[in-house]
Amino acid sequence: MIEGQRVLLTGGAGFIGTALVRRLCASNHCVVYDTLRRNALQPAGLDRHPNVTLIQGDVRDEAALAKAMEGCDHVVHLASIAGVDTVLKNPVPTMEIALEGTINALRCARGVGSRLKRFVDFSTSEVFGRYAFRVGEGDVTTLGAVGEARWTYAVSKLATEHLAHCYQKQFGVPTVSIRPFNIFGPGQVGEGAVHAFVVRALQGDVINIHNEGDQIRSWCYIDDIVDGILLTLERDEAIGQSFNIGNPRATVTIYQLARTIVRLADSRSEIRFVPWDFPDVELRIPDIHKAKDLLGFQPRVELEDGLQRTIVWYREKLEREARETEGTRTA
């Protein structure tokens, strides 16, 4: 675990960024640079932590980003548009934020000079396309059809991953890329199947799944990806590499996931199949041997354990919100 460091997290108010700040801020100073479009940091109370500096800004603003990066020892570049529905509605910002934002972040990182120990670029498992079975970092990536908005996120992320590696090779910037595979857990904001299914199950609402629900995913609990990120900050072996971070043991179909959540939540929610005419990822299972061998990464949280923790967190959240609403009505 790094200590006494100044860490910049672009997009650090999001789900993964907030979990990482929680782990880092006791022994390091975290600078969170975020538009706050999705803000998990504030509900977690971390925006008021004495070792956290929150700067509202856009990674497309190079001057503001450079100022935020001043004096930083590590950069974790998380900022992006994410979530299939959001990407489909906003393909231009999706690509601009990924491409412009990462170009700016890497240029600023180069300007920091030898002080910078690590630049962690967040890529995506979507670079493997629709069918990815036990894919390793050296396996062929897939570019989606031009003009299909579904793949704009993956294409832009693959481009920035290449750019990060080029900055390491040509300029010596200590970059590393992470490809996360379906992260879930307490505190998730925005989209995500687990988040949506859990909230609906707890409220007794219908759970909609696309087509037959036979799409296959490997699910990784939030604590495990934070472990993986911290290892890339600590281990010099990470420099110049890309890593799959996920949990291949936690592999189920979307239908099985929904049924498991309904069972664990003791819910009466109906599972309904709805047509989905857009391209989708049908199979996504990572090979994580490289992360195990070079970083010592090992996912520890099994799927049902992680889902149970997530259900408990959201149940408490919904109950708290209900009490607050009732208190407002009676005041």
TIDODREN-525855 format. One record per residue (C-alpha): z, y, x; residue in three letters. Coordinates in steps of 0.02 Angstrom, whole numbers, plus 50000, padded with zeros to 5 digits. Layout:
% TIDODREN-525855
ZYXALA/...
% end
This chain:
% TIDODREN-525855
500005000050000MET/499495016950073ILE/500865029950089GLU/500925048650124GLY/499085050950085GLN/498155063849981ARG/496965054749864VAL/495615062849758LEU/495125053449601LEU/493585059949512THR/493655054349332GLY/495465050349369GLY/496095054349193ALA/495155039349123GLY/495835021949092PHE/495645014749267ILE/496025031249354GLY/497655033349259THR/498215015749304ALA/497805019149487LEU/498735035849484VAL/500255026849414ARG/500275015049563ARG/499905028349695LEU/500915043549644CYS/502635037349697ALA/502135037449881SER/500575048249886ASN/499885064449815HIS/498505061849686CYS/497225075249648VAL/496405071149481VAL/494735079749452TYR/494095076749275ASP/493235085049128THR/494625077649017LEU/493345071648890ARG/494385055848886ARG/496165058548941ASN/497345043848968ALA/498345053449098LEU/499205065148976GLN/499845051748853PRO/500515042249005ALA/501485057849057GLY/500695057449229LEU/499895074649214ASP/501645081849238ARG/502135070849385HIS/502645081149538PRO/501435071349649ASN/499955073949534VAL/498805089149535THR/497625089749386LEU/496015099849404ILE/494845101249255GLN/493075101049323GLY/491365092849323ASP/490695082749469VAL/489035091649446ARG/489905107449510ASP/489795104549698GLU/490795119949749ALA/492255115749635ALA/492215097549690LEU/492225102549874ALA/493755113449845LYS/494655099249756ALA/494265087449901MET/494985098950034GLU/496335090250135GLY/496065073350053CYS/496215057150153ASP/495425045750022HIS/494185048249879VAL/494005036449731VAL/492435041649637HIS/492625035449458LEU/491785049549361ALA/490405043749243SER/489855041949063ILE/490295024349008ALA/490275013348855GLY/488695006248778VAL/488725016848620ASP/489045032848718THR/487675028848843VAL/486415025348704LEU/486785042248627LYS/486845051748792ASN/485595044248915PRO/485225060849004VAL/487045065549042PRO/487355047349090THR/486065048349228MET/486415066349279GLU/488285063749299ILE/488035047749398ALA/486625054249509LEU/487095072549533GLU/488945068949533GLY/488855055549666THR/487665065649775ILE/488885080149767ASN/490395069049801ALA/489585061049953LEU/489025077750023ARG/490785084550003CYS/491505068750081ALA/490375070850232ARG/491025088650247GLY/492825082450256VAL/492405074250423GLY/493465062050520SER/495015065050413ARG/494235054850272LEU/494785036750282LYS/493895029950130ARG/492635034349994PHE/492665021649853VAL/491135022549742ASP/491255014549571PHE/489685004949528SER/489544992649383THR/489294974249347SER/487824979749238GLU/486744980549395VAL/486524961649375PHE/485604963749209GLY/485664952949053ARG/486014936149136TYR/487274935149278ALA/488064918249314PHE/489254917549463ARG/488334932149542VAL/488794937349717GLY/488614954349798GLU/487064948749892GLY/486174942149739ASP/484654951049668VAL/485054965549553THR/484004968749398THR/483234985149341LEU/483054986649153GLY/481444991549064ALA/480965009649091VAL/481305019948935GLY/482665008348869GLU/484235019048858ALA/485365003648872ARG/484965002149058TRP/485105020449111THR/486915017849162TYR/486535002549270ALA/485005010449352VAL/485935026349399SER/487425016549464LYS/486325005349570LEU/485495020749644ALA/487155028749689THR/487775012449764GLU/486265012449880HIS/486605030649920LEU/488425027249965ALA/487875013550085HIS/486595025250162CYS/487925038550192TYR/488965025550282GLN/487525019450391LYS/486755036350432GLN/488235048150433PHE/489745036750459GLY/490575041050293VAL/491795026550263PRO/491085021050096THR/491405005549993VAL/490725000849821SER/491624991649682ILE/490754982549540ARG/492064980249402PRO/491844966249274PHE/492484970149098ASN/494154978449127ILE/495464978848987PHE/497304982248960GLY/498594994448892PRO/498085012648888GLY/496215010048872GLN/495305025248802VAL/493555025948732GLY/492545010448699GLU/492854992348746GLY/492864976148648ALA/494684971648684VAL/495294989048639HIS/494304989248476ALA/494744971448427PHE/496614973648461VAL/496774989848362VAL/495804982548215ARG/496804966348218ALA/498454975648216LEU/497874986348069GLN/497154971547975GLY/495404978947979ASP/493774969347988VAL/493234965148165ILE/491354966948186ASN/490474957148322ILE/488634958448367HIS/487444944848309ASN/488244927648334GLU/489584933248456GLY/488964920648583ASP/488834933348725GLN/489884927548873ILE/491024938848973ARG/492354937349108SER/493824948849070TRP/494894957049205CYS/496614964349170TYR/496914982149227ILE/498274977749353ASP/497084966149444ASP/495714979049470ILE/497014991649531VAL/497544978549659ASP/495724977049712GLY/495504995949731ILE/497084997449834LEU/496474983749950LEU/494854993349982THR/495905008450029LEU/496994998350148GLU/495774986350232ARG/494514993050358ASP/493494977350326GLU/492984985350161ALA/491964999250243ILE/490104997550213GLY/490314983650085GLN/490104980749898SER/491364970149803PHE/491374961449636ASN/493084963949559ILE/493414953049408GLY/494214936949347ASN/492994922449324PRO/494414911649255ARG/494534923149103ALA/492814918849034THR/492504917248846VAL/491214921548715THR/491454937548615ILE/491814926948461TYR/493154917148554GLN/493894933448616LEU/494024940248438ALA/494804924048373ARG/496074923848515THR/496584941848481ILE/496774938548295VAL/497874923548332ARG/498964932148462LEU/499184947448351ALA/499634936348202ASP/498294945848107SER/497364942547945ARG/495824952248001SER/494144945347949GLU/492854942748088ILE/491154948648029ARG/489474946048113PHE/488334961348112VAL/486534963148173PRO/486294971648342TRP/484484975348382ASP/484774983348553PHE/484684974348721PRO/486344966648771ASP/487124957548917VAL/487124939248866GLU/488044931649015LEU/489124940049147ARG/490244929949264ILE/490644936149441PRO/490784927149606ASP/492284935349691ILE/492344925149851HIS/491864940049958LYS/493314950449892ALA/494474935649920LYS/493864932650098ASP/493774950750161LEU/495124959050058LEU/496304945150006GLY/495974949449824PHE/496564937049693GLN/496654940749506PRO/498374935849445ARG/498414939449258VAL/497724925849144GLU/496734931048991LEU/498004926848856GLU/499414934748955ASP/498414950648976GLY/497924950948793LEU/499734948348740GLN/500294962948849ARG/498904973648776THR/499354969048597ILE/501194973348626VAL/500714990348699TRP/499544994948556TYR/500764988648424ARG/502115000048493GLU/500875014448503LYS/500315012448322LEU/502115010948261GLU/502605026648357ARG/501135036248284GLU/501585030348109ALA/503385036448130ARG/502775053248194GLU/501585055048047THR/502955050547923GLU/504135062948008GLY/502835076647991THR/502625073047805ARG/504485073647768THR/504865088847877ALA/
% end
